Amino acid sequence: MIADDACLVWWAGVADYRAGHESLLSTVEIVRAARLHRAQDRVRQALGAVLLRLAVSAETGTPPAGVAV
């Protein structure tokens, strides 16, 4: 649990994305990322959704794939 007066920053770059991360994404998130023209932008979109799920999971104990976004 994050303390009331703390700020936790989750950071990842394009190189941090792994194929297994796709299993954490919803169909909507996959389609949204696929619409983007540049490969880097598709990865950034997907990675943002993955980080959101992982951060919420870490705080709530809910499995990442079970986090409703």
Secondary structure by P-SEA (a helix, b strand, c coil): cccccbbbbbbbccccccccccccccaaaaaaaaacccaaaaaaaaaaaaaaaaaaaaacccccccccc
